[in-house]
Amino acid sequence: MRSEPHRPRTWPRSCSVALAAVMALAAPAGAETLVDAYGLGTHAPRPEVWTKIDDTLSVRAQIRDAEGRPVDHARRGAVLRLGLDAFVQPGAADRPLALSCAISFYDADGRAAPGSDTVPCYAGRLAAGTGRFRPLDLDFRFRNTAGDPAGTAAVVVRVTDTGTGEGITLAPTYRLED
């Protein structure tokens, strides 16, 4: 997979060993293989996943097409996007909120591909978007390469609330077709 520049930032092509280790450790417990843990290969795609960082804050990750529409499959060469949105529970106490994001990829065979360093992806107030999904400040676009195997692949994102140290790993998947 190849990442493309976005806005003023560009994403490095190298993925650190530490990032790969963190992403591998973040795989759901009890899974027999990485392919099963992330639902890769022949598993049905799950293009949208979301979960709570804490009782007040949830994050949703979606695989989207170049126009921003959710998709569950793509052809080689198509530009895809990772959409990230935060949701704050009504009644949450307001506080400063700073989120950081790190992205990694797994192909249908479970092989890791280059991802990103950890970067800031939101800075503001927690209560600024109470009761609705609010896009994070991350416009991450990528494209599968000719060497990527067909099947279900994952974009793995680690989102951390830098104020509390709490974080989650989300792995939306999509099917790469020939």
Residue pairs with C-beta under 8 A, 6 or more apart in sequence:
1 105
1 107
1 113
1 114
1 142
1 143
1 144
1 145
1 148
1 153
2 13
2 142
2 143
2 144
2 145
3 11
3 13
3 114
3 115
3 116
3 140
3 141
3 142
4 11
4 79
4 141
4 142
4 143
5 11
6 139
6 140
6 141
7 139
9 119
11 103
11 115
11 116
11 140
12 114
12 116
12 117
13 114
14 114
15 104
15 112
15 113
15 114
15 115
15 116
16 117
19 102
19 104
19 115
19 117
20 104
20 112
22 102
22 158
23 104
23 106
23 112
23 115
23 156
23 158
23 169
24 34
24 112
26 156
26 158
26 169
27 34
27 37
27 38
28 37
28 38
31 37
33 110
34 40
34 106
34 110
35 41
35 43
35 108
35 109
35 110
36 43
38 106
38 110
38 154
38 156
38 171
38 173
39 45
39 46
39 152
39 154
39 171
39 173
40 106
40 107
40 108
40 109
40 110
40 151
40 152
40 153
40 154
40 173
41 108
41 109
41 110
41 151
41 152
42 151
42 152
43 152
43 173
44 152
45 63
45 72
45 73
45 152
45 173
45 174
45 175
46 172
46 173
47 62
47 63
47 70
47 71
47 72
47 172
47 173
47 174
48 60
48 61
48 62
48 63
48 70
48 172
49 60
49 61
49 170
49 171
49 172
50 58
50 59
50 60
50 61
50 87
50 170
51 58
51 59
51 168
51 170
52 58
52 168
53 59
53 159
53 161
53 164
53 166
53 167
53 168
54 161
54 164
54 166
55 89
56 88
56 89
56 92
56 93
56 126
57 86
57 87
57 88
57 89
57 92
57 97
57 126
57 161
58 86
58 87
58 89
59 84
59 85
59 86
59 87
59 99
59 136
59 159
59 168
59 170
60 83
60 84
60 85
60 86
60 87
60 133
60 170
61 82
61 83
61 84
61 155
61 157
61 170
61 171
61 172
62 70
62 82
62 83
62 84
62 85
62 172
63 70
63 71
63 72
63 74
63 80
63 81
63 82
63 83
63 155
63 172
63 173
63 174
64 70
64 71
64 80
64 81
64 82
64 83
65 71
65 74
65 78
65 79
65 80
65 81
66 78
66 79
66 80
66 81
66 141
68 81
68 83
70 83
71 80
71 174
72 174
72 175
73 174
73 175
73 176
73 177
74 80
74 144
74 174
74 175
74 176
74 177
75 176
75 177
75 178
76 144
76 145
76 146
76 148
76 176
76 177
76 178
77 143
77 144
78 143
78 144
79 141
79 142
79 143
80 141
80 142
80 143
80 144
80 174
81 139
81 140
81 141
81 142
82 103
82 138
82 140
82 142
82 155
82 157
82 172
83 135
84 101
84 121
84 135
84 136
84 138
84 157
84 159
85 133
85 134
85 135
85 136
86 99
86 122
86 129
86 133
86 134
86 136
87 129
87 131
87 132
87 133
87 134
88 126
88 127
88 128
88 129
88 130
88 131
88 134
89 130
89 131
90 130
90 131
91 130
92 126
92 127
92 130
93 126
93 127
94 125
94 126
94 127
95 125
95 126
95 163
96 123
96 124
96 125
96 126
96 163
97 122
97 123
97 124
97 125
97 126
97 128
97 161
97 163
98 120
98 122
98 123
98 161
98 162
98 163
99 120
99 121
99 122
99 123
99 136
99 159
99 160
99 161
99 162
100 118
100 119
100 120
100 121
100 159
100 160
100 162
101 116
101 118
101 119
101 120
101 121
101 136
101 138
101 157
101 158
101 159
101 160
102 115
102 116
102 117
102 118
102 119
102 157
102 158
103 115
103 116
103 140
103 155
103 156
103 157
103 158
104 112
104 113
104 115
104 116
104 155
104 156
104 157
105 112
105 113
105 114
105 115
105 142
105 153
105 154
105 155
105 156
106 112
106 113
106 153
106 154
106 156
106 171
107 113
107 148
107 149
107 151
107 153
107 176
108 148
108 149
108 150
108 151
108 152
108 153
108 176
109 149
109 151
113 148
115 156
116 140
118 158
118 160
119 138
120 137
121 136
121 137
121 138
121 159
122 136
122 137
123 137
128 134
136 159
142 155
144 153
144 176
148 176
149 176
150 175
150 176
150 177
150 178
151 175
151 176
152 173
152 174
152 175
152 176
153 173
153 174
153 175
153 176
154 171
154 172
154 173
155 171
155 172
155 173
155 174
156 169
156 170
156 171
157 169
157 170
157 171
158 167
158 168
158 169
159 167
159 168
159 169
159 170
160 166
160 167
161 167
